Amino acid sequence: MTKAETTVKWYLVRSKPRQERRALANLKNQDITTFFPEITLTKLRRGKRTPVTEPLFPGYLFVQLDDYEGKFHKIRSTYGVTKMILFGGQPATVPDAMVDELKQISKTNELLKQPLSEGAVQPGDQVEISDGPFAGFIAKVVQLDGDSRCIVLLDLLQKEVRASFVYAQLRKV
């Protein structure tokens, strides 16, 4: 890469298992701009629903660099970092638009949050799909699938098809 080609780009970094936060802190200590997308989910723990923050992409961080060649070894030798992701020997760049979209998703958590318990769906309920390729379709809830999803029956081409959706994508009819 020549000096004329140097621009600020996002790159992908692989962290050691369950050491994303350590890698994040150490990269920030080196004045490297980082992004670690997280989501907040409601999980059942000891019979109670509690919010839990988890990585959106476990084991991966995004770093923004203007001089990849000069910082490659610095990043690779950071505690918590395993390696830079490369394709064909070249660093994997991530488009700015994708990082911006991920920032928006991790900030709002709209698609991954569970609705309040009073608005939760139950098996047998009629629901309308409010987001995604099936938006506007009416479906019947068959069963609850974990803390954040449920299985519904969709009527597609005069045939009932089972599909799994996040609660936030459904609205009671």
C-alpha positions as CSV (number, residue, x, y, z in Angstrom):
1,M,0.0,0.0,0.0
2,T,1.5,3.4,-1.0
3,K,1.1,6.6,0.9
4,A,-1.3,7.9,-1.7
5,E,-3.7,5.0,-1.0
6,T,-3.7,5.4,2.8
7,T,-7.2,6.3,4.0
8,V,-9.1,5.5,7.1
9,K,-10.6,2.0,6.8
10,W,-12.3,-0.5,9.1
11,Y,-10.6,-3.9,9.5
12,L,-11.7,-7.1,11.2
13,V,-9.7,-8.5,14.2
14,R,-10.1,-12.0,15.7
15,S,-9.9,-12.1,19.5
16,K,-9.1,-15.0,21.8
17,P,-12.2,-16.9,23.0
18,R,-14.2,-14.8,25.5
19,Q,-11.5,-12.1,25.6
20,E,-13.1,-9.5,23.4
21,R,-13.4,-7.0,26.2
22,R,-9.7,-7.4,27.1
23,A,-8.7,-7.0,23.5
24,L,-11.0,-3.9,23.2
25,A,-9.4,-2.3,26.3
26,N,-5.9,-3.0,25.2
27,L,-6.5,-1.6,21.6
28,K,-8.1,1.5,23.1
29,N,-5.0,2.0,25.3
30,Q,-3.0,2.1,22.1
31,D,-5.2,4.9,20.8
32,I,-6.7,2.6,18.1
33,T,-10.4,3.3,17.2
34,T,-12.4,0.2,17.9
35,F,-16.0,-1.0,17.6
36,F,-17.3,-4.0,19.4
37,P,-21.0,-4.6,18.6
38,E,-23.1,-5.9,21.5
39,I,-26.7,-6.6,22.0
40,T,-28.9,-6.8,25.2
41,L,-31.1,-9.8,25.4
42,T,-33.5,-10.8,28.1
43,K,-32.6,-14.3,29.4
44,L,-34.2,-16.5,32.0
45,R,-31.8,-17.0,34.9
46,R,-32.9,-18.7,38.2
47,G,-36.5,-18.3,37.2
48,K,-36.2,-14.5,36.6
49,R,-35.9,-12.6,33.4
50,T,-32.7,-10.5,33.4
51,P,-31.0,-8.4,30.7
52,V,-27.7,-9.8,29.5
53,T,-25.3,-8.0,27.2
54,E,-23.6,-10.4,24.7
55,P,-21.3,-9.8,21.7
56,L,-23.2,-9.6,18.3
57,F,-20.2,-11.4,16.7
58,P,-18.4,-13.4,19.4
59,G,-14.7,-13.3,18.9
60,Y,-14.6,-10.4,16.5
61,L,-13.8,-6.7,16.8
62,F,-13.6,-3.9,14.3
63,V,-10.6,-1.5,14.2
64,Q,-10.3,1.7,12.2
65,L,-6.8,2.4,10.9
66,D,-5.2,4.9,8.5
67,D,-1.9,3.1,8.4
68,Y,-2.5,-0.6,8.3
69,E,1.2,-1.5,7.5
70,G,2.5,0.5,10.4
71,K,0.1,-0.9,13.0
72,F,-0.3,-4.5,11.9
73,H,2.3,-6.0,14.3
74,K,1.2,-3.6,17.1
75,I,-2.4,-5.0,16.8
76,R,-1.3,-8.6,16.4
77,S,0.8,-8.5,19.5
78,T,-2.0,-7.0,21.6
79,Y,-3.2,-9.0,24.6
80,G,-6.5,-10.6,23.8
81,V,-6.0,-10.4,20.0
82,T,-5.4,-13.6,18.0
83,K,-4.9,-12.2,14.5
84,M,-6.1,-9.8,11.8
85,I,-8.5,-11.4,9.4
86,L,-6.9,-11.6,5.9
87,F,-8.2,-12.7,2.5
88,G,-5.6,-13.8,0.1
89,G,-2.9,-12.3,2.2
90,Q,-4.6,-8.9,2.3
91,P,-6.4,-7.4,5.3
92,A,-10.2,-7.8,5.2
93,T,-11.7,-4.3,5.0
94,V,-15.2,-3.7,6.1
95,P,-17.3,-1.0,4.3
96,D,-18.1,2.1,6.4
97,A,-21.8,1.7,5.6
98,M,-21.8,-1.8,7.2
99,V,-20.1,-0.6,10.4
100,D,-22.5,2.3,10.6
101,E,-25.5,0.0,10.2
102,L,-24.0,-2.4,12.9
103,K,-23.6,0.6,15.2
104,Q,-27.2,1.5,14.7
105,I,-28.3,-2.1,15.4
106,S,-26.3,-2.5,18.5
107,K,-27.4,0.9,19.7
108,T,-31.1,0.3,19.4
109,N,-31.4,-3.6,19.6
110,E,-34.8,-3.2,18.0
111,L,-34.9,-6.6,16.3
112,L,-33.4,-8.6,19.1
113,K,-35.2,-7.2,22.2
114,Q,-38.1,-9.1,23.6
115,P,-41.4,-7.3,24.2
116,L,-42.7,-6.8,27.7
117,S,-44.3,-9.8,29.3
118,E,-47.8,-8.3,29.1
119,G,-47.6,-8.1,25.3
120,A,-45.9,-11.5,24.9
121,V,-47.5,-13.9,22.5
122,Q,-48.8,-17.3,23.5
123,P,-49.4,-20.5,21.5
124,G,-52.6,-20.2,19.5
125,D,-52.4,-16.4,19.1
126,Q,-52.9,-14.8,15.7
127,V,-50.0,-12.4,14.9
128,E,-48.9,-10.2,12.1
129,I,-45.3,-10.2,11.0
130,S,-44.2,-6.6,11.1
131,D,-40.6,-6.8,9.7
132,G,-38.6,-8.7,7.2
133,P,-39.5,-10.5,3.9
134,F,-42.8,-11.7,5.4
135,A,-44.0,-8.3,6.6
136,G,-47.8,-8.0,6.5
137,F,-48.4,-11.8,6.7
138,I,-50.8,-13.2,9.3
139,A,-49.6,-16.3,11.2
140,K,-50.6,-18.5,14.1
141,V,-48.1,-19.0,17.0
142,V,-47.4,-22.8,17.4
143,Q,-44.8,-22.8,20.2
144,L,-42.4,-20.5,22.1
145,D,-38.8,-21.2,21.1
146,G,-36.4,-20.1,23.8
147,D,-36.2,-16.6,25.4
148,S,-36.4,-14.5,22.2
149,R,-38.1,-16.5,19.4
150,C,-41.3,-18.4,18.6
151,I,-42.4,-20.7,15.9
152,V,-45.4,-19.7,13.8
153,L,-47.4,-21.3,11.0
154,L,-47.6,-19.2,7.8
155,D,-50.1,-19.8,5.0
156,L,-47.9,-19.7,1.9
157,L,-49.3,-20.8,-1.5
158,Q,-52.2,-22.6,0.2
159,K,-49.8,-24.6,2.4
160,E,-48.9,-24.1,6.1
161,V,-45.2,-23.6,6.6
162,R,-43.4,-23.4,10.0
163,A,-41.1,-20.5,10.5
164,S,-39.2,-19.0,13.5
165,F,-39.3,-15.3,14.3
166,V,-38.0,-12.9,17.0
167,Y,-40.8,-11.6,19.2
168,A,-40.0,-8.1,18.1
169,Q,-41.0,-9.0,14.5
170,L,-44.5,-10.0,15.6
171,R,-47.5,-8.0,16.6
172,K,-50.8,-9.5,18.0
173,V,-53.8,-9.2,15.8
